[in-house]
């Protein structure tokens, strides 16, 4: 049997510089309320027993006459949900990087080391650790692009140095792996880097190019796998990037799902891409997304009148220019 305690604390006097508190107990069935100054709290138990006088005295409380509280009861589950929401609001979201492993790749006469870069977010529940592989040369190019724009801000951020010999020794690889992880953490601490489009480009461009190459070749399932990795990374970066960051990826996902004859997933991806395309004036994507959603709406038996009206107004405003290409035609032209 669930009993809810309504606890109200009211300061009534001061002694030795500390306020005393009076506990007021009301004859409400299965409940007791306490009042704290300016902040009510609810204490719930799944036990049949309510706290007794001795327990309250141990907390420095004295019982007082009955009074009717102005408070609603909450269940334990609701309290836990509220507490979780408060913690998430108070705990800042940060991007975390780990490089837990590396491997040596040999392709013909070429031999190099790739590092597994894991991207995750703190401050909220992150159920999936998504990772990409990058070579030292990728870090090197990324760092020098950043220096072109933010040389003064990056005075204290140093890329691990190159090694002319011994690049494939386990000791050197392990040392560089740790150093690159520290390098990414320091980079993230620089505000201009967090908000720079160079960061998502470094973390996703290779996968984007691979996905679009597979899409153009008609290998939609393989392209879908790459695009899902890209989308997960972009979602983690969204607090510091433009909301339009995910639009091209969602459009490519919609095209893949459509060609794989999965209209529900295609519609879901397109519907998610449409609001930022509307809000931030991505007219070419907006018209193509509307056209796709109308087509999918007919296929799924959904109402499409509003989408058709919006598409007609957009086409009239742009004199037909915005509807010159389908969404698939737009997507296949990217990353060529």
C-alpha positions as CSV (number, residue, x, y, z in Angstrom):
1,X,0.0,0.0,0.0
2,X,1.5,3.4,-1.1
3,X,1.3,6.2,1.5
4,X,2.4,9.7,0.6
5,X,3.8,12.2,3.1
6,X,3.2,15.9,2.6
7,X,6.0,17.6,4.5
8,X,5.8,21.3,5.3
9,X,8.5,23.0,7.4
10,X,7.9,26.5,8.9
11,X,10.6,28.4,10.8
12,X,9.2,29.7,14.1
13,X,12.1,31.0,16.2
14,X,15.9,31.2,16.4
15,X,18.2,30.0,19.1
16,X,22.0,30.1,19.1
17,X,21.8,31.7,15.6
18,X,19.9,28.7,14.1
19,X,16.2,28.6,13.2
20,X,13.9,26.0,14.9
21,X,11.3,24.2,12.8
22,X,7.8,23.2,13.6
23,X,6.3,20.2,12.0
24,X,2.6,20.5,11.4
25,X,0.6,17.3,11.1
26,X,-2.8,17.2,9.6
27,X,-5.5,14.5,10.0
28,X,-5.4,13.7,6.3
29,X,-5.8,10.0,5.6
30,X,-2.5,8.2,5.1
31,X,-0.6,11.5,4.7
32,X,1.5,14.0,6.6
33,X,2.8,17.3,5.2
34,X,5.9,19.4,5.9
35,X,6.6,22.9,4.8
36,X,10.1,24.3,4.1
37,X,10.5,28.1,3.5
38,X,9.7,28.9,-0.1
39,X,10.2,25.3,-1.2
40,X,7.7,22.4,-0.6
41,X,8.9,18.9,-0.8
42,X,7.1,15.6,-0.9
43,X,8.4,12.5,0.8
44,X,6.9,9.2,-0.3
45,X,7.3,5.7,1.0
46,X,6.1,2.4,-0.3
47,X,6.0,1.2,3.3
48,X,2.8,1.1,5.3
49,X,4.5,2.8,8.3
50,X,4.6,6.6,8.5
51,X,7.5,8.3,10.4
52,X,6.8,8.5,14.1
53,X,7.3,11.2,16.7
54,X,10.7,9.9,17.7
55,X,11.9,9.9,14.1
56,X,10.7,13.4,13.6
57,X,12.4,14.5,16.8
58,X,15.6,13.0,15.6
59,X,15.4,15.4,12.6
60,X,15.0,18.4,14.9
61,X,11.2,18.8,14.4
62,X,8.4,19.4,16.9
63,X,4.8,18.5,16.2
64,X,2.2,21.3,16.1
65,X,-1.6,21.6,15.8
66,X,-3.4,20.4,12.8
67,X,-3.7,22.6,9.7
68,X,-4.9,21.8,6.2
69,X,-2.2,22.0,3.6
70,X,-2.5,23.4,0.1
71,X,-0.5,20.7,-1.7
72,X,-1.1,17.9,-4.1
73,X,0.3,14.5,-3.6
74,X,2.8,12.8,-6.0
75,X,3.6,9.2,-6.4
76,X,7.1,7.8,-6.0
77,X,7.5,7.4,-9.8
78,X,6.5,11.0,-10.4
79,X,9.0,12.2,-7.8
80,X,11.7,10.2,-9.5
81,X,10.8,11.7,-12.9
82,X,10.8,15.2,-11.5
83,X,14.1,14.7,-9.8
84,X,15.6,13.3,-13.0
85,X,14.4,16.3,-15.0
86,X,15.8,18.8,-12.4
87,X,19.2,17.0,-12.5
88,X,19.3,17.1,-16.3
89,X,18.5,20.8,-16.3
90,X,21.1,21.6,-13.8
91,X,23.9,19.4,-15.2
92,X,25.5,21.0,-18.3
93,X,25.8,18.9,-21.4
94,X,29.4,18.4,-22.6
95,X,30.9,16.5,-25.4
96,X,33.4,13.8,-24.4
97,X,36.0,12.1,-26.5
98,X,37.7,8.8,-26.0
99,X,40.3,6.9,-28.1
100,X,40.2,3.5,-26.5
101,X,41.9,1.6,-29.3
102,X,43.9,1.7,-32.5
103,X,44.8,-0.6,-35.3
104,X,47.3,-0.9,-38.1
105,X,46.0,-1.1,-41.7
106,X,48.1,-2.4,-44.6
107,X,46.7,-1.7,-48.1
108,X,49.2,-2.8,-50.8
109,X,52.3,-0.7,-50.3
110,X,50.5,1.6,-47.8
111,X,50.6,1.1,-44.1
112,X,49.1,3.4,-41.5
113,X,47.5,3.5,-38.0
114,X,43.8,4.5,-37.4
115,X,42.5,5.6,-34.1
116,X,39.0,4.8,-32.9
117,X,37.5,8.1,-31.8
118,X,34.4,7.6,-29.6
119,X,32.0,10.6,-29.3
120,X,29.5,10.8,-26.4
121,X,27.7,13.4,-24.4
122,X,27.6,14.0,-20.7
123,X,25.0,15.7,-18.6
124,X,22.2,13.6,-20.1
125,X,21.6,9.9,-20.6
126,X,23.6,8.9,-23.7
127,X,22.6,5.3,-24.6
128,X,25.0,4.9,-27.6
129,X,28.7,5.5,-27.9
130,X,29.3,6.2,-31.6
131,X,32.8,6.1,-33.0
132,X,34.7,6.9,-36.2
133,X,38.2,6.0,-37.3
134,X,40.8,8.7,-38.0
135,X,44.4,8.7,-39.0
136,X,47.0,11.0,-37.5
137,X,47.1,12.8,-40.9
138,X,43.4,13.6,-40.5
139,X,44.1,15.2,-37.1
140,X,47.0,17.1,-38.6
141,X,44.9,18.6,-41.4
142,X,42.1,19.4,-39.0
143,X,44.4,21.2,-36.7
144,X,46.0,23.4,-39.4
145,X,42.5,24.4,-40.7
146,X,41.6,25.5,-37.2
147,X,44.8,27.5,-36.9
148,X,43.9,29.4,-40.0
149,X,40.8,30.7,-38.2
150,X,41.6,30.6,-34.5
151,X,45.4,30.8,-34.1
152,X,45.2,33.1,-31.1
153,X,42.5,31.1,-29.3
154,X,44.6,27.9,-29.8
155,X,47.9,29.1,-28.4
156,X,47.7,26.5,-25.6
157,X,46.4,23.6,-27.7
158,X,49.2,21.7,-29.2
159,X,48.8,18.7,-31.6
160,X,51.0,15.7,-30.7
161,X,54.2,15.8,-32.7
162,X,55.0,13.7,-35.6
163,X,57.5,10.8,-35.3
164,X,59.9,10.2,-38.2
165,X,60.7,6.6,-37.1
166,X,59.0,4.0,-34.9
167,X,55.5,5.0,-35.9
168,X,54.2,1.4,-35.7
169,X,55.8,0.4,-32.4
170,X,53.2,-0.4,-29.7
171,X,54.7,2.2,-27.3
172,X,54.5,5.1,-29.8
173,X,51.0,4.1,-30.9
174,X,49.8,4.0,-27.3
175,X,51.5,7.3,-26.4
176,X,50.0,9.0,-29.4
177,X,46.5,7.5,-28.7
178,X,46.5,9.1,-25.2
179,X,47.9,12.4,-26.5
180,X,45.3,12.7,-29.2
181,X,42.5,12.0,-26.7
182,X,43.9,14.8,-24.5
183,X,44.2,17.0,-27.6
184,X,40.5,16.6,-28.4
185,X,39.5,17.4,-24.8
186,X,41.5,20.6,-24.9
187,X,40.0,21.6,-28.3
188,X,36.5,21.1,-27.0
189,X,37.3,23.5,-24.1
190,X,37.8,26.3,-26.7
191,X,34.4,27.9,-27.3
192,X,35.1,28.9,-30.9
193,X,36.0,25.4,-31.8
194,X,32.8,23.9,-30.3
195,X,30.8,26.2,-32.6
196,X,32.9,25.9,-35.7
197,X,31.6,23.9,-38.7
198,X,35.1,22.4,-38.9
199,X,34.4,20.1,-35.9
200,X,31.5,18.2,-37.5
201,X,33.3,18.2,-40.8
202,X,36.3,16.5,-39.1
203,X,34.1,13.9,-37.4
204,X,31.6,13.1,-40.2
205,X,32.9,14.1,-43.7
206,X,34.6,10.8,-44.4
207,X,31.5,8.8,-43.5
208,X,29.3,11.3,-45.5
209,X,31.4,10.8,-48.6
210,X,31.4,7.0,-48.2
211,X,27.7,7.0,-47.7
212,X,26.9,9.2,-50.8
213,X,29.3,7.1,-52.9
214,X,27.3,4.0,-51.9
215,X,24.0,5.7,-52.4
216,X,25.0,6.7,-56.0
217,X,26.0,3.1,-56.6
218,X,22.6,1.9,-55.4
219,X,23.9,0.2,-52.3
220,X,21.3,1.7,-50.0
221,X,21.6,-0.6,-47.0
222,X,25.4,0.1,-46.7
223,X,24.8,3.8,-47.3
224,X,22.1,3.7,-44.5
225,X,24.6,2.3,-42.0
226,X,27.1,5.1,-42.7
227,X,24.4,7.8,-42.6
228,X,23.1,6.6,-39.2
229,X,26.6,6.9,-37.7
230,X,26.8,10.5,-39.2
231,X,23.4,11.4,-37.8
232,X,24.2,10.2,-34.3
233,X,27.4,12.3,-34.2
234,X,25.6,15.3,-35.6
235,X,22.8,15.0,-33.0
236,X,25.5,15.0,-30.2
237,X,27.0,18.2,-31.7
238,X,23.7,20.0,-32.2
239,X,23.8,22.0,-28.9
240,X,26.8,24.0,-30.4
241,X,26.0,23.8,-34.1
242,X,23.4,25.2,-36.5
243,X,20.1,23.3,-36.4
244,X,20.4,22.8,-40.1
245,X,23.4,20.5,-39.6
246,X,21.3,17.4,-39.7
247,X,19.1,18.4,-42.7
248,X,21.3,16.9,-45.5
249,X,21.8,13.7,-43.6
250,X,18.1,13.3,-42.9
251,X,17.4,13.9,-46.6
252,X,19.9,11.2,-47.6
253,X,18.3,8.9,-45.1
254,X,14.8,9.6,-46.5
255,X,16.1,8.8,-50.0
256,X,17.7,5.5,-48.8
257,X,14.5,4.4,-47.0
258,X,12.4,5.3,-50.0
259,X,14.5,3.2,-52.3
260,X,14.5,0.4,-49.8
261,X,10.7,0.5,-49.9
262,X,10.4,1.6,-46.3
263,X,7.9,4.5,-46.6
264,X,7.3,4.9,-42.8
265,X,11.0,5.5,-42.1
266,X,11.4,7.6,-45.2
267,X,8.4,9.8,-44.1
268,X,9.8,10.1,-40.5
269,X,13.2,11.3,-41.7
270,X,11.6,13.8,-44.1
271,X,9.2,15.1,-41.5
272,X,12.1,15.7,-39.1
273,X,14.2,17.5,-41.8
274,X,11.3,19.8,-42.9
275,X,11.0,22.1,-39.8
276,X,14.6,23.4,-39.9
277,X,14.4,23.6,-43.7
278,X,11.4,25.8,-43.3
279,X,12.7,28.0,-40.4
280,X,16.2,28.6,-41.8
281,X,15.2,29.2,-45.5
282,X,16.7,26.0,-47.1
283,X,14.3,26.5,-50.0
284,X,15.7,23.7,-52.3
285,X,15.4,21.2,-49.5
286,X,12.0,22.5,-48.5
287,X,10.4,22.0,-51.8
288,X,11.9,18.6,-52.4
289,X,11.0,17.4,-48.9
290,X,7.4,18.6,-49.4
291,X,7.2,16.8,-52.8
292,X,8.5,13.6,-51.2
293,X,6.1,13.9,-48.2
294,X,3.1,14.4,-50.5
295,X,4.0,11.3,-52.5
296,X,4.6,9.2,-49.3
297,X,1.4,10.6,-47.8
298,X,-0.6,9.2,-50.7
299,X,1.2,5.9,-50.4
300,X,0.6,5.7,-46.6
301,X,-3.0,7.0,-46.8
302,X,-2.2,10.1,-44.8
303,X,-3.7,13.6,-45.3
304,X,-1.6,15.7,-47.6
305,X,-3.8,18.8,-48.3
306,X,-1.7,21.2,-46.1
307,X,1.6,19.9,-47.6
308,X,0.3,20.3,-51.1
309,X,-0.9,23.8,-50.4
310,X,2.5,24.8,-48.9
311,X,4.3,23.3,-51.9
312,X,2.1,25.2,-54.3
313,X,2.7,28.5,-52.5
314,X,6.4,27.8,-52.5
315,X,6.6,27.0,-56.1
316,X,4.6,30.1,-57.0
317,X,6.9,32.3,-55.0
318,X,10.0,30.8,-56.5
319,X,8.5,30.7,-60.0
320,X,9.2,27.0,-60.3
321,X,12.9,27.2,-59.5
322,X,12.6,25.5,-56.1
323,X,10.9,22.4,-57.6
324,X,13.4,21.8,-60.4
325,X,15.0,18.8,-58.8
326,X,13.7,15.9,-56.7
327,X,15.2,15.1,-53.3
328,X,17.2,12.2,-54.6
329,X,18.7,14.4,-57.4
330,X,19.7,16.9,-54.7
331,X,21.3,14.2,-52.5
332,X,23.3,12.4,-55.2
333,X,25.0,15.7,-56.1
334,X,26.5,16.1,-52.7
335,X,30.0,15.1,-51.8
336,X,31.0,14.5,-55.4
